[in-house]
């Protein structure tokens, strides 16, 4: 027998079970079958995501049944290469995407950051780039990063979870926001969360000396609530991020610094690659658009074209 109806937010998913927070209680829920049959939701690998606001009924045993997923203001998802592969929603209803990188161990990977920022720009979610392990940084690398993103909307905060440098600035920027923490394995996501709130005591791991890659310490996507109305959705470390649903002709729209020049290109649509009289390429030559950022764009463009070949022949 079902009892009263409530509204809550999904904070964790494990298999077929969903942890829903309502007021100060966490309820173990399952999805009602009709949700999985919803045509609008069947395109996703899982119809619900961490961050979703849901309506659910209590059962007599204290568990719950999710009846409805309320309308989302946004989602952050990835799409693999396979033609029939469903889209994976990583999180929903976000105020900020916080991309975590490290200066060293593992090495800085700005092309991975660019892939994540393309998805964020497409979904109109602001991006914070938090670069950890500042204690390992050198001035030349710091200057390069600032130049690389100088004409973008991406906010940059550099931190050291080891020394505490930059952590207060990060904490203040996250106030009153729901933020997704996302990045490669080993960049220090768990260490940063521990530095924001030492009581968390999240497990951390070292980077492999042989591969220079991290090991996963976060097994599931999970929302963690802090003081000052901070909600952080922690996610497992990633080594790649699929964008195969994005039209190659539209990719330039998701590079912010391209925006005011795109309409000046002679060809429309223009991929800013082989076409003559391309305004984007002119701005690269003038050093208005940072050359390495443009090269990153070309790499993503090439991968999207290859994905299309594999999907459509």
FENWOZI-V8921 format. One record per backbone hydrogen bond with DSSP energy under -1.0 kcal/mol. NH is the residue of the N-H (numbers start at 0). CO is the residue of the C=O. If there is no record, write none. Layout:
NH,CO / NH,CO
This chain:
2,57 / 5,55 / 7,53 / 8,20 / 9,51 / 10,18 / 11,18 / 13,16 / 16,13 / 17,28 / 18,11 / 19,26 / 20,8 / 21,24 / 24,21 / 26,19 / 28,17 / 29,63 / 31,65 / 34,31 / 37,34 / 40,37 / 41,37 / 43,40 / 44,86 / 50,9 / 51,48 / 53,7 / 54,67 / 55,5 / 56,64 / 57,3 / 58,62 / 61,58 / 63,27 / 64,56 / 65,29 / 66,54 / 67,54 / 69,52 / 75,90 / 77,87 / 78,241 / 84,81 / 86,42 / 87,77 / 89,75 / 90,75 / 91,49 / 92,73 / 94,177 / 95,177 / 96,125 / 97,179 / 98,127 / 99,181 / 100,129 / 102,131 / 112,108 / 113,109 / 114,110 / 115,111 / 116,112 / 117,113 / 118,114 / 119,115 / 120,116 / 121,117 / 122,118 / 124,119 / 127,96 / 128,154 / 129,98 / 130,156 / 131,100 / 133,158 / 135,132 / 136,133 / 141,137 / 142,138 / 143,139 / 144,140 / 145,141 / 146,142 / 147,143 / 148,144 / 149,146 / 151,148 / 154,126 / 156,128 / 158,130 / 159,164 / 163,159 / 166,163 / 169,165 / 170,166 / 171,167 / 172,168 / 173,169 / 175,227 / 176,173 / 178,230 / 179,95 / 180,232 / 181,97 / 186,183 / 191,187 / 192,188 / 193,189 / 194,190 / 195,191 / 196,192 / 199,196 / 207,212 / 211,207 / 213,184 / 221,233 / 222,10 / 223,231 / 225,229 / 230,176 / 231,223 / 232,178 / 233,221 / 237,182 / 243,78 / 245,242 / 249,246 / 252,249 / 253,250 / 254,251 / 257,254 / 258,255 / 260,257 / 261,257 / 263,260 / 264,261 / 265,276 / 281,277 / 282,278 / 283,279 / 284,280 / 285,281 / 286,283 / 287,282 / 288,282 / 293,289 / 294,290 / 295,291 / 296,292 / 297,293 / 298,294 / 299,295 / 300,296 / 301,297 / 302,298 / 303,299 / 304,300 / 305,301 / 306,302 / 307,303 / 308,304 / 309,305 / 310,306 / 311,307 / 312,308
